[in-house]
Amino acid sequence: MKQYMLAVNVVEGEEQPSEDEMQQAYKDVDAVNAQMQSDGAWVFGGGLHPPATATVVRIRDGEVATIDGPFAESKEQLGGFWVIKANDLDEALAWAAKASRACRAPVEVRPFQDDAED
């Protein structure tokens, strides 16, 4: 089985859902997670804190430099992700559709470079 990353994209500045809507989204994501686990697709997943909490580490002139904030200067940032196992892209896309519906955000699907096997 191939592994795919399902990346949740969030857009800074968009209207935030109400607390009730967020709580329902958390429940819906938990249900998708449980289904992924029971179907054997789950590898790993999690939500992320806002991009402003990021620290970028890079090497400059052989020295380690750390910079506050996200690497990409963009309104769209990674908000969370799943790593799943799927037989093919179609199966990964089906999981992404369930994930997108549950978290109420766009989900990008990307295969890993190496085809990891169990």
N, C-alpha and C positions, 0 to 999 in steps of 0.2 A: 504494500500500500504506500502511496505517496503521502507526504506531509504537506499541508497547506497552512498558510497564515491567513486568518480572517481578521483584518484590521478595521477597527471602528474609527471612522473619521468624525471629528467634532469641529464645529466652526465657531471661533471666538466671536462674540458680539451678537450671536443669534439669540432670539428670545428663549429664555430658559423655561422648561416645563414647570408646572406647579409641583408642590411637594407630593400631593396625591398621585400625580402622573408619574413622578420619579419613583415613588414606592411601588407603583404597579409595574413600571419598567424593570425594576430590580427583581420583582417576583417573576416576571416573564423571562428574564435572562436566566434566573435560577432554574426555571422549568426547561429551557433549552439546554442548559448545562447538564441537567439530570438526564435528558434524553440523549445527549451526546455520549455521556458516560455509559448509560445502559446499552447503547448501540455500538460501543467500542470505538467511537470516533474521537473521543476526548484524549488529548495529550496534555494540554496545559492552557490556561487562560486567566485573564484578569483585567480589571479596570485600572486606569491610571489617574493619578492626581493631575490637576490642570498643568498646562505647559509652563506656566510661570514658575513651577516648582522644579523644573529640569535644571541640570548642570551638565554642560558639555565639557568633555575632557579631550584635549588634543595635544599633539607634540609640535612644538615650534622651536626650530633651531636646536633640536635635541632635548629640550626642556618640556616638562609637563605644564600645560596651561589649563586652567579651569575657568569657565565662563558661565555666569548665571543666565538662565533662560533657555528656551528651546533652540536647537541648532538652526532649524528652518525659520526664516522670518516670513510667516504665512498666517493667514486667518484659519486655514485648515490644519489641524494637528491630530496626532494619534491620541485617541481617548481610551482605548483598551484593545484587547486582542484575544484571539483563540489560536492555538496551534492544534490542528486536527489531522487525523488519518482518514483518507478517502481513497476509494478505488480509482477515481478519475476526476477530472475537472467538473463534470456535470454533478457528481455527488457533492463535491466541495461547494459548488454554487447553490445547491439545494440547502445545505447547511447555512450558507451565508444569507439566503433569503429568510430562513427562520430567525437567524441572529439579528438581521436588520429589522425585522418586524418587532422582535422582542426589545431591542435596545433603542429603537426609534431613531436610528442614524444610519448613514450609508456604511456599507461594509465592503472593503476591497479584498479580493481573493488573490493570493500569490503563492505559487508553488515554491518549495525549497529547492535549492540547486541540486542537492544530492537526494536521491530517492531512498530515504531511510526505510529500512525494513525492520520488522520486529525480530 
